[in-house]
Amino acid sequence: RQNFLDCVRSRKETIAPAEISHHSIMVGHLGLAAIKRGRKLLWDNETERFTNDPDANKMLSRPMRSPWHLE
């Protein structure tokens, strides 16, 4: 946490860039989704979506509270 806070103040890059961190943690998130769905899920790394389970794709995000939204 300290590295992140230091980088916010200094505007320098963090030890682990966001893109690398995102791809590193995705393995755990994908595994959890497969466990919760109770079956093997196929993942498209280009689109970052499941190809064989539309309901599993709903697990990739959650609703935002008002007034926040993405366009």
C-alpha positions as CSV (number, residue, x, y, z in Angstrom):
1,R,0.0,0.0,0.0
2,Q,2.8,2.4,0.8
3,N,4.2,2.2,-2.7
4,F,0.8,3.0,-4.2
5,L,0.4,6.0,-1.9
6,D,3.9,7.2,-2.6
7,C,3.3,7.0,-6.3
8,V,0.0,8.9,-6.0
9,R,1.9,11.7,-4.3
10,S,4.9,11.6,-6.7
11,R,3.0,10.6,-9.9
12,K,5.6,7.9,-10.6
13,E,4.9,4.4,-11.8
14,T,4.1,1.8,-9.1
15,I,6.3,-1.3,-8.6
16,A,3.7,-3.4,-10.4
17,P,2.0,-1.6,-13.3
18,A,-1.8,-1.8,-13.4
19,E,-1.9,-3.9,-16.6
20,I,0.5,-6.5,-15.1
21,S,-1.5,-6.6,-11.8
22,H,-4.8,-7.0,-13.7
23,H,-3.6,-10.0,-15.6
24,S,-2.0,-11.5,-12.5
25,I,-5.1,-11.5,-10.4
26,M,-7.4,-12.6,-13.2
27,V,-6.4,-16.2,-12.8
28,G,-7.8,-16.2,-9.3
29,H,-11.0,-14.4,-10.3
30,L,-11.5,-16.9,-13.2
31,G,-11.0,-19.8,-10.9
32,L,-13.5,-18.5,-8.4
33,A,-16.0,-18.0,-11.2
34,A,-15.6,-21.6,-12.3
35,I,-16.0,-22.9,-8.8
36,K,-19.2,-20.8,-8.2
37,R,-20.6,-21.9,-11.6
38,G,-19.6,-25.5,-10.8
39,R,-18.2,-26.2,-14.3
40,K,-15.3,-25.6,-16.7
41,L,-15.4,-22.1,-18.2
42,L,-13.8,-21.0,-21.4
43,W,-12.1,-17.6,-21.4
44,D,-11.3,-15.3,-24.4
45,N,-8.3,-13.3,-23.4
46,E,-8.8,-10.8,-26.2
47,T,-12.3,-9.8,-25.2
48,E,-11.9,-10.7,-21.5
49,R,-15.2,-12.5,-21.6
50,F,-16.4,-16.1,-21.0
51,T,-17.3,-17.8,-24.3
52,N,-19.4,-20.6,-23.1
53,D,-21.4,-19.1,-20.2
54,P,-23.2,-15.8,-20.6
55,D,-24.3,-15.9,-16.9
56,A,-20.6,-16.2,-15.8
57,N,-20.0,-12.9,-17.7
58,K,-22.4,-11.2,-15.3
59,M,-19.9,-12.1,-12.5
60,L,-17.2,-9.9,-14.1
61,S,-18.7,-6.7,-12.8
62,R,-21.3,-5.5,-10.3
63,P,-23.9,-2.7,-10.5
64,M,-22.6,0.8,-9.6
65,R,-24.4,2.9,-7.1
66,S,-26.0,6.1,-8.3
67,P,-24.9,8.6,-9.4
68,W,-21.9,6.6,-10.7
69,H,-22.1,5.0,-14.2
70,L,-19.9,4.0,-17.1
71,E,-20.7,5.1,-20.6
